[in-house]
Amino acid sequence: MKKKCMTVLTVLLLLNTAMAQTRVAISMNDLSTARTVAVASDVMAELQAEGFEVEIRDAGMSLSQQTEDIRELAAAGPEYLIIAPARSIGLRDVIQDVAAQGIKVIMIDRQTTDARATDVLANLCMDAEWAGRQCAQILAEYFDGRDAKVLEFQGEAASWSTYYFTKGFRDALCAYENMQICAVLYGEDDRQVSQQELLKYIEESEVAGEGRGFDAIFGHGDEEALGVINAYLSIRGMEGERAPIVCIGGEDDTISALAAGQMLACVCMPTEYGSLVVETIRRDMAGEAVEREVLLRGEVITAREAADMRGY
């Protein structure tokens, strides 16, 4: 028994020593918002607490910059590379090159739709389908059986998140005969694009004699929701006609809009990935099976809860 305990202790000491000598690189999609900073800070803190040597880069939501960052980080020869993708499509080739160098890739927060499964050690991300269902249920509770036409505002075209947000929302909406999707607009993860698309839709609906044309808005992301709010603010007399808005995200501007009563609710994306990243690396270094996909659930923030958070 004593010999067995000593063997286990020896293995742990060797693993801890190896971790202290292990280099981990992080390519963040962005570090300009409270949420992305929270994600990066959590991962950095957990890794450094375990003794890993860590280097981080900020892509500023630019796919080309992130591709360059990943190549430069990989050139330094880290054992693990953590990527929070700026876009769901476009990193396939660079991820394949990194994997070919023997560097283990861990995706966090969002997935890529074009990367080969064999090139990625693990995907640690939001349960996007769950988030879409939550938005449908929020609107169902709000309308409480009353008929409602819902305008769906999608974000990044053909992305992993867009597909599952839509699937979750529509699957849940099937249970409510009083609600239907009247149209789909595309905000492209840009509030200015979203603003212009909504203004155009309202104008076309009024010309067709349909009034506003919708009773509620489901925004796939912060930028879509904030673009909708900007569209409302740009139209005189719309203050009393605003349709309830729900979205997925949780950036600081969105929480402020919620607190100000400009939105109904937001399904906030999770920010704590650090412990999962460390556990994934630990298991891989120990030669144990690694869970290839871990889906996290966020939390629903209403206007009242956001106001409490902001001290309104």
Residue frames relative to the residue before (quaternion, step in Angstrom):
aa qw qx qy qz dx dy dz
M 1.0000 0.0000 0.0000 0.0000 0.00 0.00 0.00
K 0.6562 0.5109 -0.2979 0.4687 3.54 0.94 -0.93
K 0.6471 0.5212 -0.3168 0.4575 3.57 0.99 -0.85
K 0.6405 0.5287 -0.3175 0.4577 3.57 1.03 -0.85
C 0.6463 0.5196 -0.3119 0.4636 3.59 0.98 -0.87
M 0.6465 0.5151 -0.3162 0.4656 3.54 1.00 -0.84
T 0.6348 0.5317 -0.3311 0.4523 3.59 1.04 -0.77
V 0.6483 0.5112 -0.3094 0.4719 3.57 0.95 -0.89
L 0.6508 0.5156 -0.3082 0.4643 3.58 0.96 -0.91
T 0.6408 0.5286 -0.3206 0.4551 3.57 0.98 -0.82
V 0.6446 0.5218 -0.3129 0.4630 3.57 0.98 -0.89
L 0.6640 0.5084 -0.3018 0.4578 3.57 0.95 -0.90
L 0.6475 0.5181 -0.3161 0.4608 3.57 1.01 -0.83
L 0.6510 0.5113 -0.3061 0.4702 3.55 1.00 -0.85
L 0.6498 0.5169 -0.3115 0.4622 3.58 1.02 -0.85
N 0.6608 0.5056 -0.3028 0.4647 3.58 0.95 -0.86
T 0.6296 0.5239 -0.3226 0.4744 3.56 1.07 -0.77
A 0.6556 0.5126 -0.3039 0.4638 3.57 0.98 -0.89
M 0.6396 0.5315 -0.3231 0.4517 3.58 1.02 -0.81
A 0.6512 0.5229 -0.3123 0.4528 3.56 1.00 -0.81
Q 0.7146 0.4144 -0.2432 0.5084 3.57 1.21 -0.49
T 0.5589 0.6246 -0.3672 0.4034 3.57 1.32 0.00
R 0.2521 -0.7716 0.5703 0.1261 3.54 -0.93 0.96
V 0.0873 -0.7868 0.6109 0.0104 3.55 -0.94 0.98
A 0.1536 -0.7814 0.6008 0.0705 3.57 -0.91 0.96
I 0.1524 -0.7863 0.5949 0.0678 3.55 -1.10 0.73
S 0.0983 -0.7607 0.6397 0.0484 3.55 -0.91 1.00
M 0.1351 -0.8074 0.5729 0.0413 3.57 -0.33 1.29
N 0.5205 -0.6401 0.4677 0.3172 3.56 -1.07 0.74
D 0.7992 -0.0838 0.1144 0.5841 3.55 1.06 -0.78
L 0.0799 -0.7884 0.6068 0.0613 3.58 -1.15 0.57
S 0.4797 0.6877 -0.4220 0.3448 3.57 1.10 0.69
T 0.7078 0.4025 -0.2638 0.5171 3.61 1.23 -0.05
A 0.6524 -0.5253 0.3734 0.3987 3.54 -1.24 0.46
R 0.6734 0.5164 -0.3095 0.4290 3.57 0.95 -0.84
T 0.6936 0.4644 -0.2944 0.4653 3.61 0.81 -0.93
V 0.6062 0.5312 -0.3491 0.4779 3.58 1.11 -0.63
A 0.6385 0.5264 -0.3243 0.4583 3.59 1.03 -0.80
V 0.6319 0.5234 -0.3282 0.4680 3.59 1.00 -0.82
A 0.6957 0.4783 -0.2736 0.4609 3.58 0.80 -1.04
S 0.6553 0.5264 -0.3117 0.4431 3.59 0.94 -0.89
D 0.6519 0.5180 -0.3147 0.4558 3.56 0.98 -0.87
V 0.6683 0.4911 -0.2983 0.4724 3.58 0.91 -0.91
M 0.6554 0.5165 -0.3086 0.4565 3.59 0.90 -0.93
A 0.6728 0.5138 -0.3043 0.4369 3.59 0.84 -0.97
E 0.6761 0.4940 -0.2946 0.4604 3.57 0.92 -0.91
L 0.6647 0.5019 -0.3056 0.4614 3.58 0.96 -0.85
Q 0.6867 0.4814 -0.2861 0.4635 3.58 0.88 -0.93
A 0.6073 0.5566 -0.3495 0.4464 3.59 1.11 -0.64
E 0.6916 0.4479 -0.2648 0.5009 3.57 1.19 -0.57
G 0.5887 -0.6254 0.3468 0.3769 3.57 1.27 0.02
F 0.4277 0.7007 -0.4750 0.3169 3.60 1.23 0.17
E 0.3997 -0.6554 0.5825 0.2673 3.53 -1.24 0.58
V 0.0563 -0.8505 0.5217 -0.0359 3.62 -0.50 1.18
E 0.0410 -0.7553 0.6537 0.0237 3.54 -1.15 0.82
I 0.0991 -0.8209 0.5623 0.0101 3.59 -0.91 0.91
R 0.1099 -0.7742 0.6206 0.0584 3.56 -1.18 0.68
D 0.2838 -0.7466 0.5834 0.1472 3.56 -1.22 0.65
A 0.2619 -0.8043 0.5186 0.1245 3.59 -0.60 1.17
G 0.3396 -0.7742 0.4817 0.2310 3.60 1.22 -0.18
M 0.6172 -0.5850 0.3065 0.4277 3.58 1.15 0.80
S 0.5197 0.6129 -0.4248 0.4171 3.59 1.19 0.48
L 0.4235 -0.7184 0.4948 0.2444 3.58 -0.71 1.09
S 0.6622 0.5027 -0.3097 0.4614 3.60 0.95 -0.86
Q 0.6467 0.5065 -0.3194 0.4724 3.59 1.02 -0.78
Q 0.6581 0.5058 -0.3217 0.4556 3.57 0.96 -0.80
T 0.6111 0.5425 -0.3455 0.4614 3.57 1.04 -0.74
E 0.6583 0.4960 -0.2936 0.4842 3.58 0.98 -0.89
D 0.6373 0.5347 -0.3234 0.4509 3.59 0.96 -0.89
I 0.6671 0.5132 -0.3033 0.4466 3.57 0.88 -0.98
R 0.6600 0.5019 -0.3178 0.4599 3.59 0.92 -0.85
E 0.6698 0.4920 -0.3016 0.4674 3.60 0.97 -0.83
L 0.6450 0.5072 -0.3207 0.4732 3.59 0.97 -0.79
A 0.6647 0.5121 -0.3019 0.4526 3.57 0.96 -0.88
A 0.6057 0.5803 -0.3507 0.4165 3.59 1.10 -0.70
A 0.6427 0.5226 -0.3207 0.4594 3.60 1.20 -0.51
G 0.4669 -0.7451 0.3881 0.2762 3.58 1.32 -0.03
P 0.2030 0.7802 -0.5703 0.1576 3.63 0.78 0.86
E 0.5157 -0.6267 0.4748 0.3404 3.56 -1.19 0.39
Y 0.7906 0.1404 -0.0565 0.5933 3.58 1.14 -0.72
L 0.1165 -0.7718 0.6228 0.0543 3.54 -1.12 0.78
I 0.1646 -0.7865 0.5928 0.0541 3.56 -0.67 1.18
I 0.0601 -0.8180 0.5719 -0.0147 3.59 -0.74 1.07
A 0.1088 -0.7112 0.6907 0.0721 3.53 -1.01 0.98
P 0.2918 -0.8363 0.4314 0.1714 3.61 0.01 1.27
A 0.4495 -0.6777 0.5214 0.2585 3.54 -1.07 0.84
R 0.7787 0.0669 -0.0252 0.6233 3.56 1.19 -0.65
S 0.5367 -0.6446 0.4439 0.3152 3.55 -1.15 0.62
I 0.7595 0.2631 -0.1443 0.5771 3.57 1.21 -0.52
G 0.6757 0.5272 -0.3582 0.3703 3.57 -0.99 0.80
L 0.6801 0.4879 -0.2929 0.4622 3.60 1.24 -0.21
R 0.3475 0.7853 -0.4673 0.2099 3.59 1.27 -0.04
D 0.7175 0.4727 -0.2758 0.4310 3.60 0.68 -1.08
V 0.6918 0.4672 -0.2977 0.4631 3.59 0.86 -0.92
I 0.6269 0.5175 -0.3410 0.4722 3.61 1.03 -0.66
Q 0.6338 0.5241 -0.3250 0.4668 3.58 1.02 -0.78
D 0.6492 0.5119 -0.3153 0.4658 3.59 0.99 -0.83
V 0.6511 0.5191 -0.3102 0.4588 3.58 0.98 -0.88
A 0.6616 0.5074 -0.3007 0.4631 3.58 0.92 -0.92
A 0.6308 0.5445 -0.3271 0.4458 3.58 1.08 -0.75
Q 0.6461 0.5055 -0.3124 0.4789 3.59 1.24 -0.45
G 0.5578 -0.6256 0.3776 0.3936 3.57 1.29 -0.03
I 0.4832 0.6468 -0.4417 0.3912 3.58 1.27 0.25
K 0.3548 -0.7420 0.5316 0.2026 3.60 -0.83 0.98
V 0.2156 -0.7987 0.5557 0.0825 3.59 -0.76 1.10
I 0.0615 -0.7711 0.6337 0.0083 3.56 -0.93 0.99
M 0.2187 -0.7751 0.5821 0.1117 3.58 -0.69 1.10
I 0.0531 -0.8024 0.5937 0.0294 3.58 -0.96 0.84
D 0.8212 0.2945 -0.2353 0.4283 3.53 -1.34 0.53
R 0.7871 -0.0639 0.0550 0.6110 3.60 0.87 -0.94
Q 0.3851 -0.7034 0.5444 0.2460 3.54 -1.22 0.43
T 0.3630 -0.6604 0.5905 0.2887 3.53 -1.36 0.15
T 0.3960 -0.7415 0.4935 0.2232 3.57 -1.01 0.77
D 0.7422 0.4188 -0.2370 0.4665 3.60 1.16 -0.37
A 0.5243 0.6290 -0.4299 0.3804 3.64 1.18 -0.14
R 0.4849 -0.6586 0.4884 0.3043 3.58 -1.02 0.75
A 0.5516 -0.6391 0.4272 0.3237 3.57 -0.94 0.91
T 0.6567 0.5323 -0.3112 0.4343 3.58 1.04 -0.74
D 0.6568 0.5137 -0.3100 0.4569 3.61 1.23 -0.34
V 0.7095 0.4135 -0.2358 0.5196 3.60 1.28 -0.21
L 0.4142 -0.7201 0.5056 0.2328 3.57 -0.79 1.06
A 0.7983 -0.1366 0.1306 0.5718 3.60 0.90 -0.94
N 0.2343 -0.7263 0.6281 0.1521 3.53 -1.27 0.60
L 0.0287 -0.7815 0.6225 -0.0310 3.56 -0.62 1.18
C 0.2626 0.8003 -0.4808 0.2437 3.56 -0.12 1.24
M 0.6882 -0.4768 0.3632 0.4089 3.52 -1.37 0.05
D 0.4385 -0.6324 0.5648 0.2981 3.55 -1.23 0.57
A 0.1985 -0.8442 0.4899 0.0891 3.55 0.21 1.34
E 0.6269 0.5346 -0.3447 0.4499 3.59 1.03 -0.70
W 0.6230 0.5314 -0.3241 0.4738 3.58 1.03 -0.80
A 0.6486 0.5287 -0.3178 0.4458 3.59 0.95 -0.89
G 0.6460 0.5158 -0.3164 0.4654 3.58 0.98 -0.81
R 0.6409 0.5203 -0.3216 0.4638 3.59 1.00 -0.81
Q 0.6338 0.5426 -0.3337 0.4387 3.56 0.97 -0.83
C 0.6496 0.5205 -0.3216 0.4513 3.60 0.96 -0.84
A 0.6390 0.5170 -0.3251 0.4677 3.59 1.00 -0.79
Q 0.6788 0.4981 -0.2935 0.4528 3.57 0.92 -0.88
I 0.6029 0.5518 -0.3526 0.4557 3.59 1.08 -0.69
L 0.6849 0.4728 -0.2807 0.4781 3.57 0.90 -0.93
A 0.6198 0.5446 -0.3435 0.4486 3.59 1.03 -0.76
E 0.6616 0.4891 -0.3040 0.4802 3.58 0.96 -0.81
Y 0.6357 0.5385 -0.3317 0.4426 3.57 1.02 -0.78
F 0.7507 0.3928 -0.2226 0.4822 3.61 0.80 -0.96
D 0.1687 -0.8543 0.4854 0.0775 3.59 1.28 -0.34
G 0.8008 -0.3036 0.1368 0.4978 3.58 0.76 1.05
R 0.5574 0.5982 -0.4006 0.4135 3.62 1.22 -0.24
D 0.5570 -0.6097 0.4436 0.3481 3.58 -1.06 0.67
A 0.0718 0.8041 -0.5848 0.0799 3.56 -0.97 0.84
K 0.2379 -0.7355 0.6194 0.1373 3.52 -1.09 0.86
V 0.1758 -0.8141 0.5508 0.0547 3.56 -0.68 1.15
L 0.2484 -0.7439 0.6063 0.1313 3.54 -0.94 1.00
E 0.1930 -0.7936 0.5696 0.0918 3.60 -0.65 1.12
F 0.1395 -0.7924 0.5928 0.0362 3.54 -0.78 1.13
Q 0.1549 -0.8210 0.5460 0.0621 3.59 -0.24 1.26
G 0.4319 -0.7117 0.5024 0.2334 3.55 -1.27 0.53
E 0.8426 0.0113 0.0330 0.5374 3.55 -0.66 -1.15
A 0.4374 -0.7233 0.4717 0.2510 3.58 -0.64 1.11
A 0.8670 0.1057 -0.1029 0.4760 3.55 -1.12 0.85
S 0.4361 0.7059 -0.4595 0.3168 3.58 1.18 0.42
W 0.6633 -0.4930 0.3936 0.4025 3.52 -1.33 0.33
S 0.6895 0.4850 -0.2897 0.4531 3.58 0.85 -0.95
T 0.6324 0.5364 -0.3383 0.4449 3.60 0.94 -0.82
Y 0.6502 0.5255 -0.3200 0.4457 3.58 0.91 -0.89
Y 0.7579 0.4002 -0.2262 0.4629 3.59 0.75 -1.02
F 0.5636 0.5533 -0.3943 0.4699 3.62 1.12 -0.50
T 0.6771 0.4979 -0.2797 0.4641 3.55 0.91 -1.00
K 0.6634 0.5130 -0.3112 0.4472 3.58 0.87 -0.93
G 0.6794 0.4924 -0.2964 0.4562 3.57 0.84 -0.95
F 0.6619 0.5159 -0.3013 0.4527 3.56 0.94 -0.93
R 0.7247 0.4473 -0.2584 0.4561 3.58 0.78 -0.99
D 0.6075 0.5411 -0.3590 0.4575 3.59 1.03 -0.67
A 0.6835 0.4728 -0.2828 0.4790 3.58 0.95 -0.89
L 0.6398 0.5527 -0.3272 0.4221 3.58 1.00 -0.80
C 0.5522 0.6309 -0.3840 0.3868 3.59 1.17 -0.53
A 0.6451 0.5349 -0.3172 0.4440 3.59 1.17 -0.54
Y 0.7246 0.3884 -0.2238 0.5234 3.60 1.26 -0.23
E 0.2661 -0.8103 0.5064 0.1268 3.55 -0.15 1.31
N 0.6254 0.5674 -0.3380 0.4155 3.60 1.17 -0.45
M 0.7409 0.3759 -0.2146 0.5136 3.60 1.22 -0.34
Q 0.0405 0.7886 -0.6124 0.0374 3.54 -1.07 0.78
I 0.4749 -0.6409 0.5160 0.3122 3.57 -1.21 0.53
C 0.2549 -0.8027 0.5243 0.1259 3.57 -0.63 1.11
A 0.7941 -0.0950 0.0798 0.5949 3.60 1.14 -0.56
V 0.2576 -0.7303 0.6085 0.1735 3.54 -1.32 0.37
L 0.0870 -0.7745 0.6258 0.0312 3.56 -0.86 1.03
Y 0.3205 -0.7572 0.5457 0.1619 3.59 -1.24 0.45
G 0.1905 -0.8297 0.5205 0.0655 3.54 -0.46 1.24
E 0.2894 -0.8100 0.4711 0.1956 3.59 1.31 -0.27
D 0.5804 -0.6066 0.3680 0.3997 3.60 1.12 0.68
D 0.6125 0.5193 -0.3345 0.4932 3.59 1.11 0.68
R 0.3911 -0.7561 0.4686 0.2362 3.61 -0.57 1.09
Q 0.6315 0.5261 -0.3492 0.4499 3.60 1.07 -0.60
V 0.6261 0.5128 -0.3278 0.4874 3.57 1.05 -0.77
S 0.6553 0.5216 -0.3040 0.4540 3.57 0.94 -0.91
Q 0.6334 0.5381 -0.3257 0.4507 3.57 0.98 -0.87
Q 0.6981 0.4720 -0.2726 0.4643 3.57 0.83 -0.99
E 0.6405 0.5287 -0.3280 0.4501 3.59 1.00 -0.76
L 0.6667 0.4875 -0.3093 0.4714 3.59 0.97 -0.80
L 0.6389 0.5224 -0.3314 0.4572 3.60 0.93 -0.84
K 0.6449 0.5146 -0.3103 0.4722 3.56 1.01 -0.82
Y 0.6564 0.5131 -0.3091 0.4585 3.58 0.96 -0.88
I 0.6517 0.5101 -0.3144 0.4651 3.60 0.94 -0.86
E 0.6516 0.5201 -0.3132 0.4548 3.58 0.94 -0.89
E 0.6796 0.4864 -0.2879 0.4675 3.58 0.91 -0.93
S 0.6332 0.5284 -0.3293 0.4598 3.60 1.06 -0.75
E 0.6666 0.4990 -0.3042 0.4628 3.58 0.98 -0.84
V 0.6232 0.5309 -0.3352 0.4662 3.58 1.04 -0.75
A 0.7004 0.4560 -0.2593 0.4840 3.56 1.07 -0.79
G 0.5107 -0.6765 0.3993 0.3496 3.57 1.29 0.04
E 0.5064 0.6629 -0.4090 0.3700 3.59 1.19 0.49
G 0.4972 -0.6432 0.4397 0.3818 3.59 1.23 0.14
R 0.8092 -0.1882 0.1663 0.5312 3.56 -0.96 -0.86
G 0.3885 -0.7717 0.4302 0.2618 3.59 1.13 -0.62
F 0.7912 0.1491 -0.0997 0.5846 3.61 1.27 -0.04
D 0.3373 -0.7508 0.5381 0.1815 3.56 -1.26 0.45
A 0.7905 0.0639 -0.0258 0.6085 3.60 1.25 -0.37
I 0.2312 -0.7675 0.5831 0.1318 3.56 -1.26 0.44
F 0.1469 -0.7472 0.6440 0.0733 3.53 -1.03 0.95
G 0.1023 -0.8088 0.5786 0.0238 3.58 -0.44 1.24
H 0.4500 -0.7122 0.4699 0.2634 3.57 -0.80 0.99
G 0.8279 0.0780 -0.0238 0.5549 3.58 1.09 -0.55
D 0.7314 -0.4092 0.3170 0.4440 3.53 -1.35 0.08
E 0.6797 0.5172 -0.3053 0.4212 3.57 0.83 -0.99
E 0.6331 0.5209 -0.3340 0.4651 3.59 1.03 -0.76
A 0.6758 0.4961 -0.2932 0.4597 3.59 0.88 -0.95
L 0.6848 0.4777 -0.2903 0.4675 3.58 0.90 -0.88
G 0.6056 0.5427 -0.3476 0.4667 3.59 1.13 -0.60
V 0.6234 0.5326 -0.3254 0.4711 3.56 1.07 -0.78
I 0.6528 0.5130 -0.3079 0.4646 3.58 0.93 -0.91
N 0.6480 0.5132 -0.3154 0.4661 3.58 0.98 -0.84
A 0.6186 0.5368 -0.3389 0.4629 3.58 1.08 -0.73
Y 0.6400 0.5198 -0.3175 0.4684 3.57 0.95 -0.86
L 0.6836 0.5065 -0.2913 0.4374 3.57 0.86 -0.97
S 0.6762 0.5050 -0.2918 0.4501 3.57 1.16 -0.59
I 0.6763 0.4553 -0.2891 0.5017 3.60 1.27 -0.19
R 0.3818 -0.7328 0.5168 0.2239 3.56 -0.63 1.07
G 0.8153 0.2764 -0.2019 0.4670 3.55 -1.05 0.78
M 0.5478 0.6370 -0.3952 0.3714 3.59 1.25 0.06
E 0.4202 0.7494 -0.4543 0.2353 3.61 1.23 -0.27
G 0.7574 0.3845 -0.2137 0.4825 3.59 0.91 -0.89
E 0.6885 0.4817 -0.2723 0.4688 3.58 1.26 -0.05
R 0.3761 0.7567 -0.4755 0.2446 3.58 1.19 0.18
A 0.3493 -0.7160 0.5664 0.2109 3.54 -0.90 0.94
P 0.5602 -0.5969 0.4356 0.3745 3.62 -1.07 0.59
I 0.1931 -0.7835 0.5862 0.0722 3.55 -1.02 0.91
V 0.0134 -0.7528 0.6577 0.0243 3.57 -1.02 0.85
C 0.0141 0.8113 -0.5840 0.0208 3.57 -1.05 0.67
I 0.3847 -0.6694 0.5808 0.2581 3.52 -1.39 0.11
G 0.4671 0.6701 -0.4804 0.3194 3.59 -0.83 0.91
G 0.0702 -0.8398 0.5324 0.0803 3.55 -0.27 -1.26
E 0.3256 0.7336 -0.5294 0.2749 3.59 1.17 0.49
D 0.6941 -0.5173 0.3065 0.3958 3.57 -1.20 0.53
D 0.6303 0.5355 -0.3408 0.4471 3.62 0.99 -0.78
T 0.6468 0.5212 -0.3174 0.4575 3.58 1.03 -0.75
I 0.6465 0.5041 -0.3233 0.4726 3.59 0.95 -0.83
S 0.6348 0.5203 -0.3260 0.4691 3.59 1.04 -0.76
A 0.6471 0.5085 -0.3161 0.4720 3.59 1.00 -0.81
L 0.6154 0.5356 -0.3331 0.4726 3.57 1.06 -0.74
A 0.6782 0.5053 -0.2872 0.4497 3.56 0.84 -1.03
A 0.6869 0.4730 -0.2711 0.4805 3.57 1.12 -0.68
G 0.5361 -0.6615 0.3840 0.3572 3.58 1.28 0.08
Q 0.4781 0.6900 -0.4264 0.3369 3.60 1.24 0.35
M 0.7559 0.2383 -0.1592 0.5887 3.58 1.31 -0.16
L 0.5171 -0.6416 0.4746 0.3095 3.55 -1.27 0.43
A 0.7807 -0.2115 0.1854 0.5580 3.60 0.79 -0.99
C 0.1589 -0.7591 0.6223 0.1068 3.54 -1.33 0.37
V 0.2851 -0.7040 0.6191 0.1995 3.56 -1.04 0.81
C 0.2301 -0.8190 0.5153 0.1036 3.55 -0.20 1.31
M 0.4236 -0.7052 0.5173 0.2358 3.54 -0.92 0.97
P 0.5541 -0.6276 0.4254 0.3436 3.61 -1.04 0.69
T 0.2505 -0.7791 0.5587 0.1344 3.56 -1.21 0.54
E 0.6770 0.5181 -0.2889 0.4356 3.62 1.19 -0.36
Y 0.0897 0.8111 -0.5634 0.1293 3.53 -0.13 1.37
G 0.4552 0.7523 -0.4107 0.2413 3.57 1.25 -0.37
S 0.6949 0.4730 -0.2903 0.4573 3.58 0.79 -0.99
L 0.6387 0.5194 -0.3259 0.4649 3.60 1.08 -0.70
V 0.6233 0.5311 -0.3345 0.4664 3.57 1.05 -0.77
V 0.6679 0.4997 -0.2974 0.4645 3.59 0.88 -0.96
E 0.6609 0.5075 -0.3091 0.4584 3.58 0.93 -0.90
T 0.6321 0.5325 -0.3265 0.4587 3.58 1.02 -0.79
I 0.6785 0.4768 -0.2885 0.4787 3.58 0.91 -0.91
R 0.6252 0.5479 -0.3349 0.4436 3.58 0.95 -0.85
R 0.6890 0.4817 -0.2815 0.4626 3.57 0.84 -1.01
D 0.6542 0.5119 -0.3183 0.4567 3.57 0.96 -0.83
M 0.6734 0.4954 -0.2986 0.4603 3.58 0.92 -0.87
A 0.6865 0.4656 -0.2756 0.4858 3.57 1.13 -0.64
G 0.5047 -0.6724 0.4095 0.3542 3.57 1.29 -0.03
E 0.4826 0.6630 -0.4348 0.3722 3.58 1.23 0.42
A 0.6349 -0.5311 0.3954 0.3982 3.56 -1.26 0.39
V 0.2396 -0.7665 0.5851 0.1127 3.55 -1.00 0.90
E 0.4295 -0.6746 0.5301 0.2818 3.57 -0.95 0.87
R 0.3855 -0.7854 0.4433 0.1950 3.56 -0.50 1.21
E 0.8009 0.0825 -0.0406 0.5917 3.58 1.12 -0.59
V 0.0124 -0.7761 0.6297 -0.0302 3.55 -0.85 1.07
L 0.1470 -0.8079 0.5689 0.0459 3.57 -0.63 1.16
L 0.1836 -0.7976 0.5706 0.0670 3.55 -0.78 1.10
R 0.2827 -0.7417 0.5820 0.1768 3.55 -1.16 0.62
G 0.3642 -0.7350 0.5337 0.2058 3.53 -1.02 0.84
E 0.4886 -0.6335 0.4882 0.3487 3.56 -1.06 -0.73
V 0.4354 -0.6854 0.5230 0.2591 3.54 -1.19 0.61
I 0.1008 -0.7854 0.6101 0.0270 3.57 -0.82 1.06
T 0.2087 -0.7759 0.5845 0.1132 3.58 -0.74 1.05
A 0.7072 -0.4382 0.3311 0.4452 3.55 -1.32 0.14
R 0.6567 0.5139 -0.3190 0.4505 3.59 0.95 -0.84
E 0.6725 0.4889 -0.3040 0.4651 3.60 0.91 -0.87
A 0.6335 0.5214 -0.3288 0.4676 3.58 1.05 -0.75
A 0.6341 0.5285 -0.3268 0.4603 3.58 1.03 -0.79
D 0.6352 0.5175 -0.3214 0.4747 3.59 1.04 -0.77
M 0.6444 0.5306 -0.3086 0.4560 3.57 1.04 -0.85
R 0.7309 0.4169 -0.2186 0.4942 3.56 1.07 -0.80
G 0.4632 -0.7020 0.4293 0.3293 3.57 1.29 -0.15
Y 0.3115 0.7587 -0.5127 0.2541 3.59 1.15 0.56
